[in-house]
Amino acid sequence: MVMKKTYCKEVIMTVEAHDSTKQLLYLAKKEKNKRLAVRIQSVALAKQGFTCPKIVEMTGYPRRTIQRWVAQYNKAGIKGLRDKPRAGRPAKLSVHKQPAFCARIDAGPRPSDGKPTLYGRDIQQILKREFDVLYTLDGIYKLLHRLGYSCLKPRPRHEKANPVVQEAFKKTSHRDWSRSPETIPANV
């Protein structure tokens, strides 16, 4: 294995020969993940013989970051430059319960809900009652968004509105409208 050494303020950066410089630059150019592309390109620059301060100047990333990327590349190649999965807080509503929750929401309100439309507070009560999960109202809206739902609000209708009369109005009234002139003269 051929190794190329570059110097970074008294620290020698060693770049393993996993890939050629040409391959690294090609991979950086084709990579859709911009974070990974910058990492690959930084390693390619180090392999070309650029010093760490010069790479810092070119990329804008700190010296330690560049050194860490080179070390990760040396250890595992391109795979070492990829982001590792990160643990996070587990979801309150487990992945296994989410399809049942979606089916419940898609089915609409039940007579036991006592409402014609499900709002955030109603969904909060359903989660508490049927799934034994507590969410804040803000958390409900974020959960619904993650599951692909969007906030839809029905258009308000007057209680005495007559749809037949409204349709007849839409069909016939536009003929009676008069257009305003393109320019309206100013009062002088």
ABEGO torsion letter per residue (X at the ends): XBBBBBBBGGBBBBBBBABBAAAAAAAAAABABAAAAAAAAAAAAAAAGBBAAAAAAAAGBBAAAAAAAAAAAAAAEAAAABBBBBBBBBBABBAAAAAAAAAAAAAEBBAAAGBABBBAAAAAAAAAAAAGBBBBAAAAAAAAAAAGBBBBBBBBBBAABBAAAAAAAAAAAAAABBBBBABBBBBX
